[in-house]
Amino acid sequence: MKLRSWIILLVGLAAAGGALWWRYGRGPEVQLQAVGRGTAAEIVYATGVVEPVRWAKMASMARERIVEHCACEGRAVKEGDMLARLDDREVRANLAEQQARQALAQREVDRVSQLLQRGVATQQAYDKAIADLAQIRALIAATTERLGNYQILAPRAGIVLRQDGEVGEIADVGQILFRVGDPRPLQVTADVAEEDIPRVRVGQAVLLRTDAFKDRALEGQVHDITPMGDTTTKTFRIRIALPDDTPLHFGMSVEANIIAREARNVLLVPNEAVVGGAVFTVVNGRIARKPVEAGIRGTRLTEIRSGLGEGERIAVPAEARWRGGEHVRVAP
């Protein structure tokens, strides 16, 4: 190979080596971000459903076919209004039979009573007739009570918020057929994990989110906390009061962010910038570790109480392997 070709090759290799050193020899690239101020918030997450404050559910007490339906969804009803009726023909037939037996039992009591007065019947026969009559009366009372289970009546005045089931369908025992209540005010009934409930208190502000109103700020306030948790789901139920002008509708599912603690006008850094109680800066091309005192840790930002100043530039994200002194390059 000619001398000139060797020189060109060596120059090219040197240039490539220099470029590689410039790209990688000074260490990996890191991003620096200035420390700013803002509001730090510690959030407790919960999920819930929007419900009226005053309402009631009406369930079927018998498994039977629906034969009458008020078709009154969205309408006002009074306490005691009939909302639906189930097929009660069999129960009514039993009641009619028992009433006939009652009439026979009553005549038997009257007959034995007269015989007893004439000294023809015994006291034992009279007592048995009385007992038979009392037994059939008890059966009639039970059947009459059972007959009431075949009518679904409004337990309070209000609006029929929702009705389920149609005439001809079979209603199962416990199936909710009607919901009656007041459309306003509304509340959110939510579940909070048991490990988070010590941080929740009545009066705390709540930020709500739902897909139906993605671009609208929705607020509420913790109104009530159930004293006993659910041992199966390991959650506690809370109720979040909503303002009267809330756009939320009964039955909507929401995500609730309960503000457990809040600090305004404090130094904030991204959560991923804090590792092992420290943040990291770059001095003369090397990583420098700076211990800090962290405060409130939110979903994205962490409060820094000491160890940093406003405007200082720190590495984001920090790496757990850093100990200080590593060669790095600062990204543009």
HELIX and SHEET records of a PDB file:
HELIX    1   1 LEU A    3  LEU A   20  1                                  18    
HELIX    2   2 TRP A   21  GLY A   25  3                                   5    
HELIX    3   3 ARG A   89  GLN A  117  1                                  29    
HELIX    4   4 GLN A  123  LEU A  147  1                                  25    
HELIX    5   5 GLY A  148  TYR A  150  5                                   3    
HELIX    6   6 ILE A  197  ARG A  199  5                                   3    
HELIX    7   7 ASP A  211  PHE A  213  5                                   3    
HELIX    8   8 ASN A  271  ALA A  273  5                                   3    
SHEET    1   A 2 GLU A  29  VAL A  30  0                                        
SHEET    2   A 2 ARG A 329  VAL A 330  1                                        
SHEET    1   B 2 LEU A  32  ALA A  34  0                                        
SHEET    2   B 2 ARG A 313  ALA A 315 -1                                        
SHEET    1   C 8 GLU A 293  ARG A 297  0                                        
SHEET    2   C 8 LEU A 301  SER A 306 -1                                        
SHEET    3   C 8 SER A 253  PRO A 270 -1                                        
SHEET    4   C 8 GLY A  36  PRO A  52 -1                                        
SHEET    5   C 8 LEU A 186  ALA A 193 -1                                        
SHEET    6   C 8 THR A 235  ALA A 241 -1                                        
SHEET    7   C 8 LEU A 218  ILE A 225 -1                                        
SHEET    8   C 8 ALA A 205  ARG A 209 -1                                        
SHEET    1   D 4 TRP A  55  ALA A  59  0                                        
SHEET    2   D 4 ILE A 176  GLY A 181 -1                                        
SHEET    3   D 4 GLY A 158  GLN A 163 -1                                        
SHEET    4   D 4 ALA A  76  VAL A  77 -1                                        
SHEET    1   E 4 GLN A 151  LEU A 153  0                                        
SHEET    2   E 4 MET A  82  LEU A  86 -1                                        
SHEET    3   E 4 GLU A  64  HIS A  69 -1                                        
SHEET    4   E 4 ILE A 170  ALA A 171 -1                                        
SHEET    1   F 2 ALA A 278  VAL A 283  0                                        
SHEET    2   F 2 ARG A 286  PRO A 291 -1                                        
END                                                                             
